[in-house]
Amino acid sequence: MKVIIDRIEGGFAVVELENGSHFNLPTGLLPEGAKEGSVIDISLDKASEKKKRRDISRLENKLFK
């Protein structure tokens, strides 16, 4: 999903979604260099998710077994 930064106000970026609706996104979540008019691609990173799940599982095994 791609979103466009419409404007930045008081610690939030007002982004426009593909369906035309708007959403307030904390500016701390924006990629470095993002500004009004920037297009941000939001997507799932399945490879990183799989690695994180493995890491968490290993940690749980260490702690609880």
C-alpha positions in Angstrom: 0.0 0.0 0.0 1.3 3.4 -0.9 0.4 6.5 1.1 1.2 10.2 0.4 2.1 12.6 3.1 -0.4 15.4 2.8 0.9 17.6 5.6 2.7 17.5 8.9 1.0 19.0 12.0 2.1 18.8 15.6 4.0 15.6 15.6 1.8 13.8 13.1 1.9 13.4 9.4 -1.5 13.4 7.8 -1.3 10.8 5.1 -3.7 10.0 2.3 -4.4 6.4 1.7 -5.1 4.8 -1.7 -8.8 4.9 -1.1 -8.7 8.7 -0.5 -9.2 8.5 3.3 -6.7 10.2 5.7 -4.8 8.9 8.7 -2.6 10.5 11.3 0.8 8.8 11.5 3.3 9.8 14.2 6.2 11.6 12.6 8.6 9.3 14.5 7.4 6.4 12.3 8.3 8.2 9.1 11.4 7.2 7.1 14.3 9.6 7.3 13.9 12.4 4.8 10.1 12.1 4.4 8.3 15.4 3.9 5.0 16.7 2.5 4.4 15.1 -0.8 6.5 12.1 -0.2 5.1 8.7 -1.2 5.7 5.9 1.3 5.3 2.3 0.5 3.9 0.2 3.4 4.4 -3.5 3.0 5.0 -6.7 4.9 8.5 -8.0 5.2 7.9 -11.8 5.5 11.6 -12.7 5.6 12.2 -10.4 8.6 9.0 -11.6 10.3 10.1 -15.2 9.9 13.5 -14.5 11.4 11.9 -12.5 14.3 9.6 -15.4 15.1 12.5 -17.8 15.1 14.5 -15.5 17.4 11.6 -15.2 19.8 11.0 -18.9 19.8 14.7 -19.6 20.6 14.6 -17.0 23.5 11.4 -18.5 24.9 13.0 -22.0 24.8 16.1 -20.7 26.7 14.0 -18.9 29.3 11.3 -21.4 29.9 12.7 -24.9 29.2 
